[in-house]
Amino acid sequence: MDEYLEAYFEAVEQDQEYNCEYEKEYGDCNCENADDEEICEYDCYMGKGMEYCVDRNPYAEDGEEEEEQMELREYAQCQNLEIQDNNGRRKLDQEEVEYFMGAYCSENGGGIFLGVFTDDTCSQFADEYGGRETYAALTYGKTLPYGESTMIGTECMSCREPQDADQNNENDQADEDAVKESCEQLYEMSGKCEYGLSIDNPNIAGCNFMEGIKIVRKNGTIISGAAGQNITASVFIGLFAASFVLLGGYAYYLKTKLDRAKINLSE
C-alpha cells in the first residue's frame, strides 16, 4: 500500500502542476497585467476549484494551510505523531505516551484512510474509532484529516505524460516513452497477465489469479468473488442437475414396471 500511495500522490501532483501551469500561461489565470498578480491568481484558482495551485492565501498572514497539506503526504506512511501545544511546543502527557499516524485500508477495501495508532507499525488503533477520538483530544477538538473520507479518488487517471512533459516530469525527462514514471513503477511491481500482447516474453504469471477474481464497485465498495461463477463450473452444475432429474425419472419408471410385474404374477 505504501508503494501505491507514493505513486498515486506523485501522479496527482504531476497532473496538478501541469494544470496550474497551463491555466496560468494560457487560461483565465494569466495575471501578468493585473494590479496585484498574487491576489489575481489566488482568486482565479479558487474560483475554478483549483485550490491545489495556491501556495498561500494572500489574504492571510500565516501559512498554516500550506503546512497541513505538506504533512499529509508524510503521514501516508506510518510516522510518529507530534502534537504541538498552543505555544508551538511539542505536547506530551506525563506518561510520555507516543502515538503514530498512518494510512490503512477500509474494511470493504474501497478506501484508504488516516488513523492514529499506539505502535510504530500502525496496526493497533488508539481507539475504536480509528484514532479519531484520540486525535481530537490531542489537538483541542480538531478533526483527523481523511479519518472518514478516503485519501484516494476512484476516478481513472491517465498514465500519459503531459504534453509539456519536458518541464513537468522532472526525473522522467530522459524517457523515450510517453508513460508517467509513477505508472511505470506500479506496473513493474504488480501482477501481470500479458497474454495476447504483441511483446517479447509476455508475463502471464498473474493470469490464473485474475481469471478467478471478479471486482464489482458499488458506491466505492469493492467486492471480490469467483469470476462469473466460472462458466465451466456453471455448465457442470447444469449437467449434474439435468442428469439427476433424468436418473430420478428412470428410477421411477423401473419401479412402476416392477410393480406391474408383481401384480401380474399374483394374478
Residue pairs with C-beta under 8 A, 6 or more apart in sequence:
1 103
1 105
1 112
2 76
2 77
2 103
3 185
3 186
3 189
4 186
5 76
5 77
5 103
5 112
5 151
5 152
6 76
7 182
7 183
7 185
7 186
8 152
8 182
9 73
9 76
10 181
10 182
11 157
11 159
11 180
11 182
11 183
12 157
14 162
14 168
14 169
14 180
14 182
15 157
15 158
15 162
16 52
16 53
17 168
18 162
18 164
18 168
19 50
19 53
20 45
20 50
20 52
20 53
21 164
21 167
21 168
22 164
23 29
23 44
23 45
23 48
23 50
23 53
24 30
24 31
24 41
24 53
28 44
28 48
29 40
29 41
29 44
29 45
29 48
29 53
31 37
31 40
31 41
31 44
34 40
36 58
38 58
39 58
39 59
41 53
41 54
42 54
42 57
42 58
42 59
45 51
45 53
45 54
46 54
55 66
56 63
56 65
56 66
57 65
68 145
72 114
72 145
72 146
72 151
75 81
75 101
75 102
75 103
75 114
76 102
76 103
76 151
77 102
77 103
78 100
78 101
78 102
78 117
78 120
78 121
78 122
79 100
79 101
79 102
80 98
80 99
80 100
80 120
81 98
81 99
81 100
81 101
81 116
81 135
81 138
82 90
83 90
83 91
83 99
83 138
83 139
84 90
84 91
85 91
86 140
91 138
97 118
98 118
99 116
99 117
99 118
99 126
99 131
99 134
99 138
100 116
100 117
100 118
100 119
100 120
100 122
101 114
101 115
101 116
101 117
101 122
101 131
101 135
102 114
102 115
102 117
102 122
103 112
103 113
103 114
103 115
103 122
103 151
104 112
104 113
104 114
104 115
104 122
104 130
105 111
105 112
106 112
106 113
106 150
108 220
108 221
108 222
108 223
109 221
109 222
109 224
110 150
110 154
110 217
110 219
110 220
110 221
110 222
111 149
111 150
111 151
111 152
111 220
112 150
112 151
112 152
113 130
113 146
113 147
113 148
113 149
113 150
113 151
114 144
114 145
114 146
114 147
114 151
115 122
115 125
115 126
115 130
115 131
115 132
115 144
115 147
116 125
116 126
116 127
116 130
116 131
116 132
116 134
116 135
116 144
117 123
117 124
117 125
117 126
117 131
118 124
118 125
118 126
125 131
126 133
126 134
126 135
127 133
127 134
130 144
130 147
131 144
131 147
132 143
132 144
132 147
132 148
135 142
135 143
135 144
135 147
136 142
136 143
136 144
150 220
154 217
154 220
159 179
159 180
159 183
160 178
160 179
160 180
161 168
161 169
161 172
161 178
161 179
161 180
162 168
162 169
165 172
165 173
165 178
166 173
169 180
169 181
171 181
172 180
172 181
175 181
190 206
191 205
191 206
191 209
191 210
192 203
192 204
192 205
192 206
193 203
193 204
193 206
193 207
193 210
193 211
194 202
194 203
194 204
195 202
195 204
195 207
196 202
211 227
212 226
212 227
212 230
213 224
213 225
213 227
214 224
214 225
214 226
214 227
214 228
215 222
215 223
215 224
216 222
216 223
226 233
228 234
